Amino acid sequence: MVTLGRYFIFLGTLVRNRERLKVYLRLILDECVDIGVNSVFIVAIVASFIGAVTCVQTAYNLDNPFVPRNIIAFIVRDSTILEFAPTISSIVLAGKVGSSIAGQLGTMRVTEQIDALEVMGINSSSYLVLPKVIGAMLMFPLLTIMAAFLGILGGYLAGVIVGVISHEDFMTGLRFSYNPFGIKFALIKTEVFAFLIATISAYQGFNVSGGALEVGNASTNAVTASCISIIVADFVLTQLLLA
Amino acid sequence: MIEIKNIAKTFGDRQVLAGIDGSFQPGETSLVIGGSGTGKSVLLKCMIGLVTPDEGEVLYDGRNFLTADENTRKAIRREMGVLFQGSALFDSKNVFDNVRFPLDMLTQMSEDEKADRAHASLQRVGLENAEQRMPSEISGGMKKRVGIARAIVMNPKYLFCDEPNSGLDPLTSIKIDQLIKEITDEYKITTVVITHDMNSMMEIGEKIMFLFEGHKLWEGNSDTLAHSDVKELNEFIYANKLLRELERK
C-alpha cells in the first residue's frame, strides 16, 4: 500500500510545476522515436508469428467437417484484434521499453544526473518522465494497429502456404460478423497499458538508490510489475467494456 | 554569504549531522573535510536542498532556503552552481549541450547569447576543443572541468564542489583545485568544497571545517591545520605515512 501511495504521489509530480511546454516538444519527439520507431521490428516479428501460429493451431483443433473453414480466419481476426495485438504487444514492449526506461532513469539517479537537474530547480520527474509517458501513449496505439494488421497477414500467409485454409475461405471469415468496436476496445486497452508500462517503469527507475546492482533490479522489477499490471488491467477492461 | 545554523540530520536511528554551524564568505574557498561517512556529503546535500535537515537553517545572503516559498527557492537555486562527485554530466548530450543546458532551461536568452556563454565557460576551463565530444569520450579530469563549466555558466553566486578530486591523479587534482580557486577569486563566488584530499586542504583551504562523526570539531585554515590540538583531526591529517615523516622532521 505504501508503494502504491508513493506511486500516486510520483504521478502527481509529473504534472505539478511543469517546465515550459516548448521544452517538452523535442523530448516527446525523441521518445516517440525511441519508444515507437525502435520497437517496430520486435513488434512486427512477434505479431506476424503469433498470427501465423494462431491460424495453424486453430485449424489443427477445428477438424470437424461440420465447422466451416472460414471460422479459422474469424478466430484469427478476433483473437488478434481483441487480445494478441494490444496485450501481447504490450507485454513485449514492457520488456523492451519498460526495462529501458527503468535502466535509463536508474542510471541517471545513481550517477547524480537527476540530482543535477533538481539542483538547477528543474522538476526532474516531469522533465524526464512526462515525455516518456506521452511518447508511449502516442506510439503504442500505432504499434498495436501495425501488430493487428501483421498478425492477420501472418495468419493468412501461414494458413494459405501450409494449406489449412484457402484464400477465399480466409477472406470470407475475415469479413464475417465484424464489430468495429473491437478496434476501439484494442486501442483503449493499449492506451491504458502504455500509461501503466511507462509510469511503473519510470517509478521503479526514478526511485533507485545504490549502484549498478540496484539499477538491474529496478529494470527487472519494472518488467515484472508492468506485466502483472497489464494482465490485471486487461481483465478489468475486458469486464468493463465487453461484458 | 552562506550561513548554516544548527544543522542536524538523522537517518533511521543514526545521527549523521549534529548541530553544525558555520559561515562561508564570498570570494573565499571554504573546505569541509573529514573521513568517509562523517556527514560531509549529507551536509552539502542539506545546503543545496537535496536532503531536508531535521533541524537548522541554511541562509543564502539572509534568505532562509529551507523555509522559503517555491519562487524564492527557485531563485536561490539559480544562483547555485554544483560540481558533483561523478560530474553528473548528461550522457545523452555532448559537452557543449551539457554546458548550455542550464541556459536553455532557465533563461530566455537568444540562441546566440546562449552559445556565446557556453563557449566562454568552456574556454574558461580550457575545453574549447572538446565541445562536440560525448561525456563517454572524455577523461575523468575533463568531465570535472565540463562539470565546472556547467556550474559557472549561469554566473552563480554560490559554488559547491563535492569531492572534486575523487578518481583523479595528483597532477590533475591540483589543476582542478587551482581552477576552482581562480574562479572563486575571479567571480567573487562563495565556494564550498567537500574533500578529504590533503593537497586541496593545503593548496586552496582559505577556511577549513573538520567534521567527525557528524560533529564539527575544528575550524581554521591551511596555515593552522597542521598545528591543531584536536586528536581526531591530527589522526586524519597524519594518516598518510609521508606526512607523518615530514611532521617528525
Interface residues (C-beta under 8 A of the other chain):
Chain A: N17 E19 V23 T107 M108 T111 E112 Q113 D115 A116 E118 V119 M120 G121 I122
Chain B: I48 G49 L50 E70 R73 K74 R77 R78 M80 V82 F84 Q85 G86 A88 L89 F90 D91 P102 D104 M105 L106
